[in-house]
Amino acid sequence: MKRFWLLALLAAGTLSVALGTPAFAAKSDEGAAEDTGTSMDDVNSAMGSMTSHMNDIDKKLHLNFSGDVRVRYAFICQSASQTGVTIGDSSRGRYRARFGVSKKLGDFTGKFRIATGSSAAPFSQNNTFDTAMANPSILIDTASLTWDPAFSNGVLSFTVGKMGNPLTKTSITWDPDIQPEGALMEIKKGDFALRATYFELQNLFASGTTFGNMDIFMDNVQAEIAAKFDTDTSLGLMAGFEYIPNGALLTSGATGIGAVLGAGKNPVTSYGGVVDNGPGVGRNWDIAEGMIYFKHKLGDVPMKWYGHFTDNLNGTNLTALPVGTYSNTFTNQYAWLFGVDIGATKSAGDFAGSLYVASLDPNCNLPYLLDDDPGESNRQYVFGSLSFLAEDGVLLKLSEWAVQHEYYAIAGVGSANALGGSSQNPELVTYLDCILNL
């Protein structure tokens, strides 16, 4: 009986250590278990020894674990379409779970993470409460290796694989769930950073597509510098350029990106077609971007103001939009965002908020790369959020988008009586999130 209770207590202590909770210390008025005569000091000593062994193992393995679970209630409302047909509201429950591990060996660091979501939707790691209680797939979200050569003293690094997005970004350039695949070279020296990436989008050599079997890839270069005035105040500038050859091919074929995009995120079928650079030559995407941000404190409250602007230099290569369907006079190629972050959730009881306004022309960026929550490109929207750290590791967040199409009829497509259709009326998108960091 003595061995049974000792083993049970050791098992509970092991679970407590594994979950990161402090090991309990058993107490007894008599200093011994009532029916066994086992000393509680023996149990506590054994559990302390177990904790020490676990710490030793963690130090030897050099494993860093991370993860989170998010439960979301989403509500979408659009009062009416362009033709006045009423559209019903939409609401759904969703969840996301992620778990990752990293390890450093000498100059090399490996990262691996799994996440919920769908292989057909890289811009969302959500699963919806509509699968008849079936168990969804678990996907490989990250699998990368980074080399930080010792001779560079932390200045130079190389990363290959499926990685966390290394670029400085906002919702007008990247969805936060997308983990790009390819290679990164990064140079950091003090407050200066230079990044160069090669991200592969579709391997056309394997599929035998025309245009010389040229793979579709994306090259990005960003240079960023931040000038610090004091501990809490800094001004940052970023300039970048993005190049995608044969972008028109992204909408072709029954496999690869052509199949993943679908009509809703297809830069050809959604926005009236493209004009090739010449017979048999796919149109390139050449996107210049710039960002400015300013950090300071208002009393004890941290603030960050920022502006982000992009220009697709080939953006005018769209079929002409019909007369009378413009909601403004933009020329199809620009995107911009201005916003402010207020506060930070570092300790239990902290509040934080965000407010920004953005506009994305129909051909500003590849639509499927953009933030899927406000609805990709061809949108204008205002966003606001309020976060509250209920306790360490548990975040409650309210987010709200007011979204409107920039052009409410695209190249003769006309109005669509559906959420996300080409409507002049705004959509209101509300998220209620509870996020627990593991």
GUFI-724546 format. One line per 5 residues: their letters; for each residue x, y negated, z negated of N, C-alpha, C. Coordinates in steps of 0.1 Angstrom, whole numbers. Last residue first. Layout:
N
a) X Y Z X Y Z X Y Z ~ ...
% end
This chain:
438
lnlic) -2 -284 242 2 -272 235 16 -274 229 ~ -25 -309 240 -11 -306 244 -6 -294 235 ~ -57 -313 250 -49 -308 239 -36 -303 245 ~ -81 -336 259 -69 -329 263 -61 -325 251 ~ -112 -342 272 -106 -339 259 -93 -331 263
dlytv) -129 -367 291 -118 -357 289 -115 -355 275 ~ -152 -377 313 -150 -376 298 -141 -365 296 ~ -155 -398 341 -149 -386 335 -149 -388 320 ~ -175 -410 367 -172 -411 353 -167 -398 348 ~ -180 -430 394 -175 -418 390 -170 -419 376
lepnq) -203 -444 416 -197 -446 402 -193 -432 398 ~ -201 -458 448 -202 -446 440 -196 -449 426 ~ -218 -485 465 -207 -479 457 -211 -466 450 ~ -230 -484 499 -233 -485 485 -221 -479 477 ~ -224 -477 525 -220 -491 520 -222 -492 505
ssggl) -210 -445 533 -221 -454 527 -215 -467 523 ~ -202 -419 545 -198 -433 549 -209 -442 546 ~ -200 -398 516 -203 -401 530 -200 -415 533 ~ -199 -393 489 -186 -393 496 -188 -396 511 ~ -230 -377 489 -219 -382 481 -206 -382 489
anasg) -248 -384 519 -242 -374 509 -232 -382 501 ~ -257 -393 545 -265 -393 533 -260 -382 524 ~ -237 -413 564 -239 -399 559 -246 -399 546 ~ -237 -433 594 -239 -431 580 -240 -416 576 ~ -212 -430 620 -225 -434 615 -225 -431 600
vgaia) -192 -426 639 -197 -414 631 -210 -418 624 ~ -181 -447 652 -193 -441 657 -199 -429 650 ~ -158 -453 637 -157 -448 651 -169 -441 656 ~ -174 -452 607 -161 -450 613 -162 -445 627 ~ -190 -473 586 -192 -464 597 -179 -464 605
yyehq) -179 -487 565 -190 -479 562 -195 -471 574 ~ -148 -492 555 -156 -493 567 -167 -483 565 ~ -144 -488 527 -140 -500 533 -147 -503 546 ~ -167 -476 503 -160 -474 515 -156 -488 521 ~ -161 -479 468 -169 -483 479 -161 -481 492
vawes) -164 -471 433 -157 -469 446 -167 -473 458 ~ -154 -473 402 -165 -479 410 -159 -480 424 ~ -146 -450 377 -143 -456 390 -155 -462 396 ~ -135 -444 344 -146 -449 353 -140 -455 366 ~ -128 -423 316 -124 -430 328 -136 -433 337
lkllv) -119 -417 283 -130 -421 292 -125 -428 304 ~ -104 -392 263 -102 -402 273 -115 -404 281 ~ -86 -380 236 -99 -382 241 -98 -394 251 ~ -60 -357 227 -64 -370 233 -78 -370 239 ~ -40 -343 205 -53 -342 209 -58 -356 214
gdeal) -14 -347 195 -16 -337 205 -30 -335 210 ~ -24 -359 164 -13 -356 172 -15 -344 182 ~ -58 -370 170 -48 -365 161 -36 -361 170 ~ -69 -387 189 -77 -383 177 -68 -377 166 ~ -61 -412 207 -54 -401 201 -60 -397 188
fslsg) -80 -424 233 -79 -424 218 -72 -411 214 ~ -84 -445 261 -79 -433 255 -77 -435 240 ~ -101 -457 289 -99 -459 274 -95 -446 268 ~ -100 -472 321 -99 -461 312 -97 -465 298 ~ -111 -482 354 -108 -485 340 -108 -473 332
fvyqr) -109 -494 387 -107 -483 378 -105 -488 364 ~ -124 -501 418 -120 -506 405 -119 -495 395 ~ -117 -497 453 -122 -492 440 -116 -500 429 ~ -122 -489 487 -119 -499 477 -124 -495 464 ~ -111 -466 512 -118 -469 500 -113 -482 494
nsegp) -96 -450 530 -109 -457 534 -117 -461 522 ~ -84 -421 512 -83 -434 518 -96 -439 523 ~ -95 -404 481 -85 -405 493 -85 -420 499 ~ -112 -407 458 -117 -403 471 -108 -406 483 ~ -105 -410 431 -113 -421 437 -117 -418 451
dddll) -94 -383 430 -104 -387 421 -112 -399 426 ~ -72 -377 446 -85 -372 450 -97 -377 441 ~ -48 -398 457 -55 -394 445 -69 -390 449 ~ -34 -385 488 -38 -395 479 -46 -390 468 ~ -29 -365 506 -19 -367 496 -24 -377 485
yplnc) -49 -366 525 -49 -354 516 -38 -356 505 ~ -44 -388 541 -55 -388 531 -54 -377 521 ~ -14 -404 546 -21 -392 548 -31 -390 538 ~ -22 -440 546 -14 -428 542 -21 -416 547 ~ -39 -457 561 -28 -462 553 -18 -452 549
npdls) -61 -457 577 -49 -450 581 -37 -455 574 ~ -83 -470 563 -84 -457 568 -71 -449 572 ~ -69 -488 534 -74 -487 548 -75 -473 553 ~ -76 -492 501 -69 -483 510 -76 -483 524 ~ -72 -510 472 -79 -510 485 -70 -501 494
avyls) -79 -515 436 -71 -510 448 -79 -510 460 ~ -74 -525 403 -82 -526 415 -73 -522 427 ~ -73 -514 368 -67 -518 381 -77 -518 392 ~ -66 -508 335 -76 -515 344 -68 -518 357 ~ -64 -489 305 -59 -493 318 -70 -499 326
gafdg) -55 -484 270 -65 -486 281 -57 -490 294 ~ -54 -468 238 -47 -473 250 -58 -474 261 ~ -50 -463 202 -59 -466 214 -50 -470 225 ~ -42 -441 175 -38 -451 185 -48 -451 197 ~ -47 -419 159 -55 -432 157 -52 -443 166
askta) -15 -405 158 -29 -403 156 -36 -417 152 ~ 8 -421 181 5 -416 168 -11 -415 167 ~ 8 -430 208 20 -422 203 17 -415 189 ~ -6 -443 232 -11 -433 223 1 -425 218 ~ -4 -478 238 2 -465 240 -4 -456 229
gidvg) -14 -509 256 -13 -500 245 -6 -487 248 ~ -25 -511 289 -25 -518 276 -24 -507 265 ~ -16 -517 322 -18 -507 311 -16 -514 298 ~ -30 -531 351 -24 -533 338 -27 -521 329 ~ -27 -537 387 -33 -532 375 -25 -535 362
flway) -33 -534 422 -28 -543 411 -35 -538 398 ~ -25 -521 453 -31 -518 440 -24 -528 430 ~ -31 -514 488 -25 -522 477 -32 -519 464 ~ -24 -505 522 -30 -501 509 -23 -510 498 ~ -30 -508 558 -25 -512 545 -32 -506 533
qntft) -41 -502 583 -28 -496 580 -23 -500 566 ~ -64 -514 595 -64 -499 593 -51 -494 587 ~ -65 -542 593 -62 -536 605 -58 -521 604 ~ -93 -561 578 -80 -554 577 -78 -546 590 ~ -116 -575 574 -108 -577 587 -95 -570 587
nsytg) -144 -556 562 -134 -567 561 -126 -567 574 ~ -162 -539 571 -166 -545 559 -155 -556 555 ~ -174 -533 604 -163 -537 596 -169 -542 582 ~ -191 -528 624 -191 -518 614 -180 -521 604 ~ -191 -545 646 -202 -547 637 -202 -537 625
vplat) -177 -524 670 -181 -537 666 -192 -537 657 ~ -160 -494 660 -171 -501 667 -173 -515 662 ~ -124 -492 661 -136 -491 654 -147 -499 661 ~ -104 -474 684 -110 -487 680 -122 -485 672 ~ -83 -449 672 -93 -453 681 -100 -465 676
lntgn) -52 -460 659 -65 -454 657 -74 -458 669 ~ -26 -472 654 -28 -462 665 -41 -453 662 ~ -20 -489 634 -29 -494 644 -32 -483 655 ~ 0 -477 618 -14 -476 614 -24 -481 624 ~ 27 -475 619 20 -470 631 5 -469 628
lndtf) 34 -485 595 38 -493 606 32 -488 619 ~ 16 -488 567 18 -478 577 21 -485 591 ~ 25 -502 538 21 -506 552 26 -495 561 ~ 16 -508 504 22 -500 514 17 -505 528 ~ 22 -519 470 18 -523 484 24 -513 494
hgywk) 15 -526 437 20 -516 446 14 -519 460 ~ 21 -541 405 15 -542 419 22 -533 428 ~ 16 -542 370 22 -537 382 14 -540 394 ~ 23 -546 335 16 -551 347 23 -546 359 ~ 20 -533 304 27 -531 317 18 -536 328
mpvdg) 25 -538 269 17 -541 281 26 -537 293 ~ 21 -528 235 29 -528 247 20 -530 259 ~ 14 -547 207 8 -539 217 16 -540 230 ~ 21 -564 187 27 -551 186 21 -542 197 ~ 21 -592 208 22 -588 194 29 -574 192
lkhkf) 25 -577 236 17 -588 231 14 -585 216 ~ 55 -569 253 46 -567 242 38 -579 239 ~ 61 -558 286 64 -566 275 55 -562 264 ~ 71 -552 320 67 -546 307 71 -556 296 ~ 61 -553 353 66 -561 342 61 -555 329
yimge) 68 -543 387 62 -541 374 69 -549 363 ~ 63 -538 421 69 -547 411 61 -544 398 ~ 70 -521 451 63 -521 439 71 -531 430 ~ 64 -512 486 71 -519 476 63 -520 463 ~ 69 -493 516 62 -496 504 71 -504 495
aidwn) 62 -481 549 70 -489 540 62 -493 528 ~ 59 -454 569 52 -461 558 63 -468 550 ~ 52 -440 597 63 -447 592 58 -457 582 ~ 44 -411 614 40 -420 604 52 -426 598 ~ 41 -404 650 48 -404 637 41 -413 627
rgvgp) 21 -383 671 24 -396 665 31 -395 652 ~ 36 -360 694 28 -362 682 31 -376 676 ~ 35 -358 728 43 -363 716 34 -366 705 ~ 22 -353 751 29 -342 745 37 -346 733 ~ 24 -386 763 20 -372 766 28 -362 759
gndvv) 28 -407 734 30 -404 748 25 -390 750 ~ 20 -412 708 30 -421 713 33 -418 728 ~ -16 -408 706 -3 -403 706 7 -413 712 ~ -40 -421 685 -34 -423 698 -20 -418 698 ~ -66 -402 669 -53 -410 669 -49 -412 683
ggyst) -99 -403 655 -89 -398 664 -77 -407 663 ~ -118 -410 635 -121 -414 649 -110 -410 659 ~ -115 -402 609 -113 -416 612 -112 -419 627 ~ -118 -375 606 -125 -384 596 -125 -398 602 ~ -103 -362 625 -117 -361 626 -125 -370 616
vpnkg) -76 -372 618 -82 -373 631 -97 -373 630 ~ -70 -368 591 -69 -382 596 -74 -383 611 ~ -90 -351 570 -83 -349 582 -82 -363 589 ~ -105 -345 548 -92 -351 546 -84 -351 558 ~ -129 -334 558 -130 -345 548 -117 -352 546
aglva) -124 -313 574 -128 -326 580 -127 -337 570 ~ -94 -296 563 -108 -297 565 -112 -311 570 ~ -68 -290 551 -74 -303 551 -89 -303 552 ~ -62 -263 556 -64 -267 542 -71 -281 542 ~ -58 -260 583 -69 -253 577 -72 -258 563
gigta) -35 -277 587 -47 -279 595 -59 -272 589 ~ -16 -265 570 -23 -277 566 -36 -280 574 ~ -21 -230 578 -13 -242 573 -22 -253 569 ~ -43 -222 606 -36 -219 594 -28 -231 589 ~ -55 -230 629 -63 -223 620 -56 -219 607
gstll) -47 -262 643 -44 -249 640 -54 -243 629 ~ -42 -297 633 -44 -286 643 -42 -273 637 ~ -35 -318 618 -50 -315 619 -52 -303 628 ~ -9 -323 620 -14 -319 607 -29 -315 607 ~ -2 -333 644 -3 -319 643 -8 -314 630
agnpi) 2 -360 640 -11 -356 646 -13 -341 645 ~ 28 -363 631 17 -363 621 4 -359 627 ~ 54 -361 641 43 -353 646 32 -352 637 ~ 72 -370 611 71 -368 625 59 -359 629 ~ 71 -393 586 66 -380 589 65 -379 604
yefga) 87 -412 561 87 -409 575 82 -395 577 ~ 88 -440 540 83 -426 542 82 -424 557 ~ 106 -460 517 102 -458 531 99 -443 532 ~ 107 -486 492 108 -473 497 103 -472 511 ~ 116 -504 462 113 -504 477 115 -490 482
mlgls) 108 -518 431 111 -506 439 107 -509 453 ~ 117 -535 401 114 -536 415 117 -522 422 ~ 108 -546 368 113 -536 377 108 -539 391 ~ 117 -562 338 111 -564 351 117 -554 361 ~ 110 -560 303 118 -557 315 110 -559 327
tdtdf) 111 -560 268 107 -567 280 116 -563 291 ~ 119 -548 244 105 -546 248 102 -552 262 ~ 146 -555 241 142 -541 238 128 -538 244 ~ 151 -577 269 153 -573 255 147 -559 253 ~ 154 -576 296 156 -589 289 158 -587 274
kaaie) 164 -554 321 159 -555 308 163 -569 301 ~ 155 -547 353 163 -556 346 157 -558 332 ~ 156 -519 373 149 -525 362 158 -534 355 ~ 152 -506 406 161 -513 396 152 -520 386 ~ 152 -482 432 145 -489 421 155 -495 411
aqvnd) 146 -469 464 156 -476 455 148 -484 445 ~ 137 -440 481 132 -451 472 145 -456 465 ~ 126 -422 509 138 -429 502 132 -440 494 ~ 114 -392 522 112 -404 514 125 -409 509 ~ 101 -373 548 113 -378 542 109 -391 535
mfidm) 83 -344 555 82 -358 550 95 -362 544 ~ 75 -324 584 81 -327 571 79 -341 567 ~ 67 -299 605 62 -311 600 68 -313 586 ~ 91 -285 628 83 -284 616 78 -298 612 ~ 87 -279 662 93 -288 652 84 -288 640
ngftt) 82 -265 685 83 -258 673 89 -266 662 ~ 78 -282 707 92 -277 704 94 -270 691 ~ 51 -287 708 60 -298 704 74 -292 699 ~ 32 -258 696 39 -266 706 47 -277 700 ~ 36 -231 672 29 -243 677 38 -250 687
gsafl) 45 -208 659 47 -209 673 39 -221 679 ~ 46 -204 632 33 -203 638 34 -204 653 ~ 73 -209 625 67 -196 623 54 -194 630 ~ 76 -235 632 84 -225 639 78 -212 637 ~ 61 -250 615 55 -248 628 63 -237 636
nqlef) 54 -253 584 64 -247 592 58 -242 605 ~ 46 -283 568 41 -272 576 52 -266 584 ~ 60 -299 549 45 -299 549 40 -287 557 ~ 88 -303 529 82 -296 540 67 -295 539 ~ 105 -331 520 94 -323 516 88 -316 528
ytarl) 133 -345 509 129 -338 521 118 -329 516 ~ 144 -376 494 137 -364 494 134 -358 508 ~ 163 -397 474 161 -392 488 155 -378 488 ~ 166 -424 452 161 -411 455 159 -409 469 ~ 183 -443 429 181 -441 443 177 -426 445
afdgk) 182 -467 403 180 -453 407 178 -453 422 ~ 196 -486 376 194 -484 390 192 -469 393 ~ 203 -490 350 190 -493 353 186 -492 368 ~ 228 -465 351 222 -476 343 207 -478 346 ~ 223 -448 378 234 -455 371 228 -467 364
kieml) 215 -420 396 211 -429 385 223 -435 379 ~ 204 -404 425 215 -411 419 210 -421 408 ~ 192 -374 438 189 -386 430 202 -391 424 ~ 177 -354 462 189 -359 457 187 -373 450 ~ 155 -327 467 157 -340 462 172 -343 458
agepq) 134 -306 488 147 -309 481 148 -324 477 ~ 104 -288 485 115 -293 493 128 -295 485 ~ 71 -297 477 80 -286 480 92 -290 489 ~ 53 -314 451 58 -313 465 69 -302 465 ~ 24 -311 435 38 -307 432 45 -305 446
idpdw) -3 -331 427 5 -325 438 19 -323 434 ~ -16 -344 408 -16 -330 407 -7 -323 417 ~ -18 -372 414 -8 -367 403 -7 -352 402 ~ -16 -381 448 -24 -375 437 -15 -370 426 ~ 1 -410 460 1 -396 456 -10 -393 446
tistk) -6 -437 467 4 -430 475 3 -415 472 ~ -25 -449 451 -26 -452 465 -15 -445 473 ~ -19 -443 424 -30 -435 431 -31 -438 446 ~ 17 -445 425 4 -448 419 -6 -440 427 ~ 52 -437 418 40 -436 426 28 -442 418
tlpng) 85 -427 423 77 -436 416 64 -438 425 ~ 91 -391 428 89 -405 433 82 -414 423 ~ 91 -365 420 102 -374 415 100 -388 419 ~ 67 -343 410 69 -353 420 79 -363 414 ~ 81 -311 401 73 -323 397 77 -335 406
mkgvt) 86 -288 429 90 -296 418 79 -306 414 ~ 97 -261 443 84 -267 441 85 -275 428 ~ 131 -267 455 120 -258 451 107 -266 451 ~ 159 -284 441 153 -277 452 141 -269 447 ~ 178 -313 433 167 -304 429 162 -297 442
fslvg) 207 -328 420 201 -322 432 190 -312 427 ~ 223 -358 408 216 -346 406 209 -341 419 ~ 246 -381 394 241 -374 405 234 -361 402 ~ 253 -391 368 249 -400 378 242 -393 390 ~ 263 -374 348 248 -378 348 244 -387 359
nsfap) 290 -371 356 286 -378 343 272 -382 343 ~ 299 -357 377 292 -369 380 288 -377 367 ~ 309 -333 368 319 -343 372 313 -357 375 ~ 287 -317 363 294 -323 352 303 -334 356 ~ 258 -319 383 273 -316 382 280 -324 371
dwtls) 229 -306 379 235 -319 374 250 -316 373 ~ 206 -291 398 220 -291 395 225 -305 391 ~ 175 -274 393 182 -287 394 197 -285 390 ~ 149 -255 408 163 -255 402 169 -269 404 ~ 115 -246 403 125 -255 408 138 -252 401
atdil) 83 -243 405 94 -234 405 106 -241 412 ~ 50 -249 396 63 -254 396 73 -243 396 ~ 27 -235 399 26 -249 400 40 -255 402 ~ 12 -207 409 25 -212 406 25 -227 409 ~ -21 -201 394 -12 -204 406 2 -208 401
ispna) -46 -179 387 -36 -187 381 -25 -189 392 ~ -81 -179 397 -67 -175 399 -58 -184 391 ~ -109 -173 374 -102 -179 386 -87 -175 386 ~ -133 -150 367 -120 -155 363 -112 -160 375 ~ -168 -159 367 -157 -152 372 -144 -158 368
matdf) -191 -173 360 -182 -168 349 -171 -158 354 ~ -200 -183 384 -207 -172 378 -199 -165 368 ~ -187 -207 389 -182 -195 395 -188 -182 389 ~ -188 -232 378 -199 -228 388 -195 -215 395 ~ -173 -253 364 -182 -243 358 -192 -239 368
tnnqs) -142 -255 383 -155 -260 379 -164 -249 373 ~ -108 -264 377 -118 -253 380 -131 -258 375 ~ -82 -285 389 -94 -282 381 -101 -270 386 ~ -60 -295 401 -58 -283 393 -70 -279 385 ~ -58 -309 433 -66 -307 421 -63 -294 414
fpaas) -43 -310 456 -46 -322 450 -55 -321 438 ~ -43 -285 469 -31 -289 461 -33 -302 453 ~ -65 -264 476 -66 -278 472 -55 -282 463 ~ -62 -237 481 -66 -246 492 -68 -260 489 ~ -56 -226 457 -45 -227 467 -49 -235 479
sgtai) -69 -243 429 -71 -235 441 -60 -237 450 ~ -65 -240 393 -67 -247 405 -71 -238 417 ~ -41 -237 366 -53 -234 372 -55 -242 385 ~ -6 -229 366 -17 -238 364 -29 -233 371 ~ 28 -225 355 16 -220 361 5 -229 358
rfkgt) 62 -233 361 50 -236 354 38 -230 362 ~ 97 -236 355 86 -228 360 73 -231 353 ~ 130 -246 361 117 -250 356 106 -241 363 ~ 165 -247 352 154 -240 359 140 -244 353 ~ 194 -264 356 182 -263 348 171 -257 357
fdglk) 230 -263 354 218 -260 361 206 -259 351 ~ 254 -266 341 250 -277 349 237 -275 356 ~ 245 -244 315 256 -252 321 251 -264 328 ~ 213 -240 318 224 -231 317 236 -239 323 ~ 181 -246 304 193 -252 310 205 -243 307
ksvgf) 147 -240 312 159 -235 306 171 -242 312 ~ 112 -242 307 124 -247 313 136 -242 305 ~ 78 -235 313 90 -232 305 102 -237 314 ~ 42 -241 310 55 -241 317 67 -238 307 ~ 9 -242 318 18 -237 308 32 -235 316
raryr) -24 -256 319 -11 -255 325 -1 -250 314 ~ -58 -258 329 -48 -253 319 -35 -252 326 ~ -89 -275 331 -76 -273 336 -67 -268 325 ~ -124 -277 339 -113 -274 330 -100 -272 338 ~ -157 -292 340 -144 -287 347 -134 -284 336
grssd) -191 -296 347 -181 -294 338 -169 -288 345 ~ -209 -321 365 -204 -308 364 -193 -308 353 ~ -234 -339 385 -226 -337 373 -221 -323 372 ~ -248 -363 406 -240 -351 406 -233 -350 392 ~ -279 -376 418 -267 -377 410 -261 -363 409
gitvg) -291 -379 452 -292 -374 438 -279 -375 431 ~ -298 -406 472 -289 -395 469 -290 -391 455 ~ -322 -420 494 -318 -418 480 -309 -405 479 ~ -316 -438 522 -320 -425 517 -314 -423 503 ~ -306 -461 534 -316 -463 524 -322 -450 518
tqsas) -286 -460 552 -299 -459 557 -310 -460 547 ~ -264 -459 535 -265 -471 544 -280 -471 549 ~ -277 -445 504 -268 -445 516 -271 -457 524 ~ -278 -451 469 -285 -449 482 -274 -450 493 ~ -263 -447 445 -278 -450 444 -284 -447 458
qcifa) -244 -423 431 -245 -432 443 -259 -434 446 ~ -225 -409 406 -238 -415 409 -236 -424 421 ~ -211 -382 388 -210 -391 400 -224 -396 404 ~ -194 -371 360 -207 -375 365 -205 -385 377 ~ -178 -345 343 -177 -354 354 -191 -358 359
yrvrv) -160 -335 315 -174 -336 320 -173 -348 331 ~ -133 -313 309 -138 -325 315 -153 -324 318 ~ -105 -302 291 -119 -299 294 -125 -313 298 ~ -72 -291 293 -81 -302 295 -95 -297 298 ~ -43 -281 278 -56 -277 282 -65 -289 282
dgsfn) -7 -278 285 -19 -285 280 -32 -278 285 ~ 28 -274 278 16 -270 284 4 -279 279 ~ 61 -260 274 52 -271 275 39 -266 281 ~ 93 -250 260 79 -247 264 71 -259 264 ~ 125 -243 266 116 -254 262 103 -251 268
lhlkk) 152 -222 255 139 -223 262 131 -235 257 ~ 176 -212 245 175 -226 251 163 -227 260 ~ 184 -189 233 177 -188 246 176 -202 253 ~ 195 -198 209 203 -190 218 197 -189 232 ~ 175 -212 197 188 -219 200 196 -211 210
didnm) 156 -192 194 153 -203 202 166 -211 206 ~ 170 -175 176 166 -170 189 164 -182 198 ~ 171 -192 153 183 -187 159 181 -182 174 ~ 144 -194 147 151 -206 151 164 -202 158 ~ 139 -167 140 132 -173 152 139 -186 157
hstms) 155 -165 117 158 -157 129 151 -163 142 ~ 141 -183 101 155 -185 104 159 -178 117 ~ 117 -170 98 117 -183 104 132 -186 109 ~ 126 -147 85 120 -145 98 120 -159 105 ~ 133 -158 60 143 -151 68 139 -150 83
gmasn) 109 -166 52 119 -176 54 130 -170 63 ~ 97 -141 48 92 -150 58 102 -161 61 ~ 112 -131 27 112 -124 40 107 -133 51 ~ 106 -150 7 120 -148 11 121 -141 25 ~ 79 -144 4 83 -157 9 98 -157 14
vddms) 81 -118 -6 74 -121 7 78 -134 13 ~ 94 -121 -29 100 -112 -19 94 -116 -6 ~ 77 -137 -43 90 -143 -39 96 -134 -29 ~ 57 -120 -49 54 -130 -38 67 -137 -34 ~ 63 -86 -55 67 -100 -59 64 -109 -47
tgtde) 39 -61 -60 49 -68 -51 51 -82 -54 ~ 20 -49 -74 33 -52 -81 43 -58 -72 ~ -4 -42 -64 7 -36 -58 20 -38 -67 ~ -27 -56 -71 -28 -41 -72 -15 -34 -67 ~ -19 -83 -72 -27 -78 -83 -26 -62 -83
aaged) 14 -94 -67 1 -90 -62 -6 -82 -72 ~ 28 -118 -91 29 -105 -84 15 -102 -78 ~ 26 -140 -107 39 -138 -100 39 -125 -92 ~ 3 -145 -119 11 -135 -126 24 -133 -119 ~ -8 -163 -101 -6 -167 -115 4 -158 -122
skaaf) 8 -166 -70 0 -158 -79 3 -163 -93 ~ 11 -176 -35 12 -179 -50 3 -169 -58 ~ 28 -178 -4 18 -172 -13 21 -174 -27 ~ 32 -202 19 39 -197 7 28 -191 -2 ~ 32 -202 55 25 -205 42 34 -198 31
aptgl) 50 -220 79 48 -208 72 42 -210 58 ~ 35 -245 100 44 -241 89 40 -228 83 ~ 32 -237 135 26 -242 122 35 -237 111 ~ 39 -227 159 45 -240 155 39 -245 143 ~ 32 -202 167 23 -213 170 28 -227 166
avslt) 53 -187 157 51 -188 171 42 -199 175 ~ 48 -190 129 60 -196 135 58 -198 150 ~ 24 -176 127 25 -190 123 37 -197 129 ~ 32 -151 135 22 -158 143 23 -173 140 ~ 49 -145 113 55 -145 126 45 -153 136
gaall) 30 -145 92 41 -155 92 47 -157 106 ~ 15 -123 99 9 -136 98 19 -147 99 ~ 35 -103 96 29 -105 109 22 -119 110 ~ 41 -105 69 51 -108 78 46 -111 92 ~ 16 -97 59 20 -110 56 31 -114 66
allwf) 17 -70 68 6 -79 72 10 -94 70 ~ 39 -60 55 39 -60 69 28 -70 74 ~ 29 -62 28 41 -69 32 42 -70 47 ~ 7 -45 29 5 -59 27 18 -67 30 ~ 21 -20 34 10 -25 43 9 -40 41
rkm) 38 -16 13 44 -19 26 33 -24 36 ~ 20 -12 -8 29 -23 -8 34 -26 5 ~ 8 12 0 0 0 0 9 -13 0
% end
